[in-house]
Amino acid sequence: MMKQLILILIGLLVFGSNVKAQNTSFYIIIEDHDYIPKITGIEKETGKLLLSTNIAELQAIIDKYTIIDFKQAFPTAYSKFLQRTYLFECDDPGLGEELILKFSSKMSHLSYLEDIKLMYVPNDYGLVISQGNLDLIRAKEAFDLHMNLSKNPIAIVDNYFDTSHEDLWFSGILGPNTPIYTPPQNFHGTAVAGAAAAVSDNGVGLASVAYRTPIYGCTNTSDNDILLLAQAGYRVINCSWGRSYNYYPIPDSLFWEIRNTWNAVVICSAGNGGQYPTRQEYPASYSSNVSVTSVGHSSTNTDLHEQIPGDPSLY
């Protein structure tokens, strides 16, 4: 299993682009149980949740906003810190700011959920191509050791998986699995699955670092789904996407629990520089996760990670 894990970690493709925007979502710690609103209904016309609380000042703030979702963020978490974390989805980020300002002794650790940025998918999906990435990590020297090891499914959290693809072996799919016909995101999950665990030695498509490892695809990209995968027993969870350039303590605590309580390794994309090439990418930069970048060759056969070979400022 350790050899399988090492091969998976060093072989996954990672890159960057954006997905659709959503309503504002944020985590917040509610320290006092009396300050947890109760859901009493939903407006059919608008989808607005009706929340009720005995705290008059809190009720006045809640009524100002269109709240789409409110729930305990990580109900199966072990730590009390995460158990006290609640998720709001609403039409305006001002709700979180106002709650923190008015109830600083009752609510804390406001953490916004920024839109996930899927990582670049190669334009040669499904073709027989030169696999310099495997040459760089000397995969050929490891296949003899790896091919006969027992294979435990790896979980890949992404957008769409082609379950009928002749070069992929899926053990299951969690969440909606509908193609997004907006290149290059449309088959991002399938491309990542192929890089991680395409069926090897079958004369079709590509070889992969995980050889013939089954894949459990998850198209739900919430942080809680990653926790649930770890709790379900998946020890390798791949997230080839970035969410934010900002550090937040709540997801940091979550990924710490995933690694140290549930014994799972989360592999995340470090990105290819993107809009802010000198800033840290999250969740890759949380210390509990493994941050992975891509590799390539320059014209002089120097191994590198640069958008333009020879210009290290663009990486």
C-alpha positions as CSV (number, residue, x, y, z in Angstrom):
1,M,0.0,0.0,0.0
2,M,2.8,2.4,0.8
3,K,4.5,1.8,-2.6
4,Q,1.1,2.3,-4.3
5,L,0.6,5.6,-2.4
6,I,4.0,7.0,-3.3
7,L,3.4,6.2,-7.0
8,I,0.0,7.9,-6.9
9,L,1.3,11.0,-5.1
10,I,4.0,11.7,-7.6
11,G,2.1,11.0,-10.8
12,L,-1.2,13.0,-10.6
13,L,-1.8,15.8,-13.1
14,V,-2.5,19.3,-11.7
15,F,-3.3,22.6,-13.4
16,G,-5.8,25.6,-13.1
17,S,-9.1,27.2,-14.4
18,N,-12.4,28.4,-13.0
19,V,-15.8,26.8,-12.5
20,K,-19.2,28.5,-12.2
21,A,-19.8,31.0,-9.4
22,Q,-22.4,30.3,-6.7
23,N,-24.1,32.1,-3.9
24,T,-21.8,33.3,-1.0
25,S,-21.1,30.4,1.3
26,F,-19.1,30.5,4.6
27,Y,-18.3,28.5,7.7
28,I,-18.7,30.0,11.1
29,I,-18.2,28.6,14.6
30,I,-21.3,29.0,16.9
31,E,-20.1,28.7,20.5
32,D,-23.5,29.1,22.2
33,H,-26.2,26.6,21.4
34,D,-28.9,29.3,22.0
35,Y,-27.5,31.1,19.0
36,I,-28.1,28.3,16.5
37,P,-31.1,29.2,14.4
38,K,-33.8,26.6,13.7
39,I,-35.2,25.9,10.2
40,T,-39.0,26.4,10.3
41,G,-39.8,26.3,6.6
42,I,-38.9,27.4,3.1
43,E,-40.5,30.0,0.7
44,K,-41.7,28.2,-2.4
45,E,-41.3,31.2,-4.6
46,T,-37.8,32.2,-3.7
47,G,-36.3,29.1,-2.1
48,K,-35.4,31.2,1.0
49,L,-35.0,29.3,4.2
50,L,-37.1,30.5,7.1
51,L,-35.0,30.5,10.2
52,S,-36.1,31.2,13.8
53,T,-34.3,32.1,17.0
54,N,-35.2,33.5,20.4
55,I,-32.4,36.1,20.1
56,A,-34.2,39.2,18.8
57,E,-31.0,40.9,17.5
58,L,-29.9,37.7,15.7
59,Q,-33.4,37.3,14.2
60,A,-33.3,40.8,12.9
61,I,-30.0,40.2,11.1
62,I,-31.1,36.8,9.6
63,D,-34.3,38.4,8.2
64,K,-32.3,40.9,6.2
65,Y,-30.7,38.2,4.0
66,T,-31.9,35.5,1.6
67,I,-30.5,32.4,3.2
68,I,-30.5,29.3,0.9
69,D,-28.9,26.8,3.1
70,F,-28.0,26.5,6.8
71,K,-26.7,23.3,8.5
72,Q,-24.0,21.8,10.7
73,A,-21.1,21.6,8.3
74,F,-19.4,18.4,9.6
75,P,-21.9,16.4,11.7
76,T,-19.7,13.3,11.7
77,A,-16.5,15.1,12.7
78,Y,-14.6,14.0,15.8
79,S,-13.3,17.4,17.1
80,K,-15.5,19.7,19.1
81,F,-14.2,22.6,17.0
82,L,-15.6,21.1,13.8
83,Q,-18.8,20.0,15.5
84,R,-19.5,23.6,16.3
85,T,-19.0,24.7,12.7
86,Y,-22.0,25.7,10.7
87,L,-22.4,26.4,7.0
88,F,-24.4,29.3,5.6
89,E,-25.2,29.8,1.9
90,C,-26.8,33.2,1.2
91,D,-27.1,36.0,-1.3
92,D,-24.7,38.4,0.4
93,P,-21.3,38.0,2.2
94,G,-22.4,40.8,4.5
95,L,-24.3,38.2,6.6
96,G,-21.1,36.6,7.9
97,E,-19.4,39.9,8.6
98,E,-22.4,41.2,10.5
99,L,-22.7,38.0,12.6
100,I,-19.1,38.2,13.6
101,L,-19.3,42.0,14.4
102,K,-22.5,41.7,16.5
103,F,-21.9,38.4,18.2
104,S,-18.1,38.2,18.6
105,S,-18.4,36.4,21.9
106,K,-20.8,33.8,20.5
107,M,-19.6,33.3,16.9
108,S,-16.0,33.1,15.6
109,H,-13.7,32.0,12.8
110,L,-15.6,33.2,9.8
111,S,-14.2,31.3,6.7
112,Y,-15.6,32.0,3.2
113,L,-15.8,29.2,0.7
114,E,-14.4,30.5,-2.5
115,D,-15.3,28.9,-5.9
116,I,-13.4,25.8,-6.8
117,K,-10.9,26.3,-9.7
118,L,-10.6,23.1,-11.7
119,M,-7.1,22.3,-12.9
120,Y,-6.2,22.2,-16.6
121,V,-7.1,19.2,-18.7
122,P,-4.8,18.1,-21.6
123,N,-6.2,18.5,-25.1
124,D,-5.0,15.1,-26.0
125,Y,-7.5,13.2,-23.9
126,G,-8.1,9.6,-25.1
127,L,-5.1,9.5,-27.4
128,V,-1.9,7.4,-27.3
129,I,0.7,10.0,-26.4
130,S,4.3,10.2,-25.2
131,Q,4.3,9.9,-21.4
132,G,7.2,12.0,-20.4
133,N,5.7,12.5,-17.0
134,L,6.2,8.8,-16.2
135,D,9.7,8.9,-17.7
136,L,10.6,11.8,-15.3
137,I,9.5,9.8,-12.2
138,R,11.1,6.6,-13.5
139,A,7.8,4.8,-13.4
140,K,9.2,1.9,-15.6
141,E,11.5,1.0,-12.8
142,A,8.6,0.6,-10.3
143,F,6.1,-1.3,-12.4
144,D,7.7,-4.7,-11.6
145,L,7.3,-4.0,-7.9
146,H,3.9,-2.3,-8.1
147,M,1.9,-4.4,-10.6
148,N,1.3,-7.4,-8.3
149,L,0.5,-5.4,-5.1
150,S,-3.1,-5.5,-3.8
151,K,-5.1,-2.6,-5.1
152,N,-7.2,-0.4,-2.8
153,P,-9.6,2.0,-4.5
154,I,-8.5,5.7,-4.5
155,A,-11.1,8.5,-4.3
156,I,-11.0,11.3,-6.8
157,V,-13.0,14.4,-6.1
158,D,-13.7,16.1,-9.4
159,N,-16.5,17.0,-11.9
160,Y,-17.3,14.3,-14.5
161,F,-16.2,10.6,-14.9
162,D,-16.7,8.6,-18.1
163,T,-17.7,5.3,-16.4
164,S,-17.8,3.6,-19.8
165,H,-14.2,4.5,-20.7
166,E,-12.3,1.4,-21.9
167,D,-9.2,2.4,-20.0
168,L,-10.7,3.2,-16.6
169,W,-12.0,1.0,-13.8
170,F,-14.5,2.5,-11.4
171,S,-15.6,0.9,-8.2
172,G,-18.4,3.5,-7.7
173,I,-19.5,7.1,-8.3
174,L,-20.9,9.5,-5.6
175,G,-22.9,12.5,-6.7
176,P,-24.4,13.7,-10.1
177,N,-22.3,12.6,-13.0
178,T,-23.3,14.8,-16.0
179,P,-20.8,16.0,-18.6
180,I,-20.1,19.8,-18.6
181,Y,-19.8,20.7,-22.2
182,T,-17.5,23.7,-21.6
183,P,-14.0,22.8,-22.6
184,P,-11.5,22.3,-21.1
185,Q,-13.5,21.4,-18.0
186,N,-15.9,18.9,-19.7
187,F,-13.8,15.8,-19.0
188,H,-11.5,17.1,-16.3
189,G,-12.4,14.3,-13.9
190,T,-11.9,11.6,-16.5
191,A,-8.5,13.0,-17.4
192,V,-7.4,13.2,-13.8
193,A,-8.7,9.6,-13.3
194,G,-6.6,8.5,-16.3
195,A,-3.5,10.2,-15.0
196,A,-3.9,8.5,-11.6
197,A,-5.1,5.1,-12.5
198,A,-5.6,4.3,-16.2
199,V,-5.7,0.5,-16.7
200,S,-2.1,-0.4,-17.7
201,D,-0.7,-3.2,-19.8
202,N,-4.0,-3.6,-21.7
203,G,-2.9,-2.2,-25.1
204,V,-5.4,0.7,-24.9
205,G,-4.9,4.4,-24.1
206,L,-2.3,5.2,-21.5
207,A,-0.4,3.6,-18.7
208,S,-0.6,5.1,-15.2
209,V,1.3,5.2,-11.9
210,A,-1.5,3.3,-10.1
211,Y,-1.4,0.5,-12.8
212,R,-4.8,-1.1,-12.3
213,T,-6.2,0.5,-9.2
214,P,-10.0,0.9,-9.0
215,I,-11.3,4.5,-8.8
216,Y,-14.1,5.8,-6.6
217,G,-15.3,9.0,-8.3
218,C,-16.9,11.8,-6.3
219,T,-18.5,14.7,-8.1
220,N,-19.6,16.4,-4.9
221,T,-16.8,18.8,-4.1
222,S,-17.7,20.0,-0.6
223,D,-15.2,19.8,2.2
224,N,-17.6,17.6,4.1
225,D,-17.7,15.0,1.2
226,I,-13.9,14.8,1.6
227,L,-14.3,14.1,5.3
228,L,-17.0,11.4,4.6
229,L,-14.7,9.7,2.1
230,A,-12.0,9.5,4.7
231,Q,-14.4,8.2,7.2
232,A,-15.6,5.6,4.7
233,G,-12.1,4.2,4.6
234,Y,-10.5,5.8,1.5
235,R,-6.9,6.4,2.4
236,V,-5.9,8.3,-0.8
237,I,-8.2,11.2,-1.8
238,N,-7.2,13.3,-4.8
239,C,-8.4,16.9,-5.4
240,S,-6.8,18.2,-8.6
241,W,-8.3,21.7,-8.0
242,G,-7.8,24.8,-5.9
243,R,-10.3,26.8,-4.0
244,S,-8.6,29.9,-2.6
245,Y,-5.4,31.9,-2.2
246,N,-6.4,32.6,1.4
247,Y,-5.7,30.6,4.6
248,Y,-8.7,29.8,6.8
249,P,-8.5,28.0,10.2
250,I,-11.7,25.9,9.8
251,P,-10.6,23.9,6.7
252,D,-7.1,23.7,8.1
253,S,-8.6,22.0,11.2
254,L,-10.7,19.8,9.0
255,F,-7.8,18.5,6.9
256,W,-5.8,18.0,10.1
257,E,-8.6,15.7,11.4
258,I,-8.8,13.8,8.0
259,R,-5.1,13.0,8.2
260,N,-4.5,12.4,11.9
261,T,-7.9,11.0,13.0
262,W,-9.0,9.1,9.9
263,N,-5.6,8.2,8.5
264,A,-6.2,9.5,5.0
265,V,-3.9,11.4,2.7
266,V,-5.4,14.2,0.6
267,I,-3.5,15.2,-2.5
268,C,-4.2,18.7,-3.8
269,S,-3.1,20.7,-6.8
270,A,-0.5,23.4,-6.3
271,G,-1.7,25.0,-9.6
272,N,0.4,26.4,-12.4
273,G,0.8,29.9,-11.1
274,G,-2.7,31.1,-12.2
275,Q,-3.7,34.7,-11.5
276,Y,-1.3,35.0,-8.6
277,P,1.8,32.9,-9.3
278,T,3.6,33.9,-6.1
279,R,0.7,33.2,-3.7
280,Q,0.0,30.0,-1.9
281,E,-2.9,27.8,-3.3
282,Y,-5.4,26.2,-0.9
283,P,-6.3,23.5,0.1
284,A,-2.9,22.4,-1.2
285,S,-1.0,24.6,1.2
286,Y,-2.6,23.3,4.4
287,S,0.2,21.5,6.2
288,S,-1.8,18.2,6.5
289,N,-2.2,17.9,2.7
290,V,0.2,16.8,0.0
291,S,0.8,19.6,-2.5
292,V,1.5,18.3,-6.1
293,T,2.7,20.2,-9.1
294,S,3.2,19.2,-12.7
295,V,6.6,18.5,-14.4
296,G,7.8,18.8,-18.0
297,H,10.9,19.0,-20.3
298,S,12.4,22.1,-21.8
299,S,14.1,22.1,-25.2
300,T,17.4,21.2,-23.4
301,N,15.7,18.2,-21.7
302,T,15.9,20.0,-18.3
303,D,13.1,19.0,-16.0
304,L,11.1,22.0,-15.0
305,H,7.7,23.5,-14.1
306,E,7.4,26.6,-16.2
307,Q,4.7,27.9,-18.5
308,I,7.4,29.2,-20.8
309,P,10.7,27.1,-20.8
310,G,13.5,29.4,-19.7
311,D,11.4,31.9,-17.9
312,P,11.2,30.9,-14.3
313,S,9.0,33.9,-13.4
314,L,6.2,32.1,-15.3
315,Y,5.7,28.8,-13.5
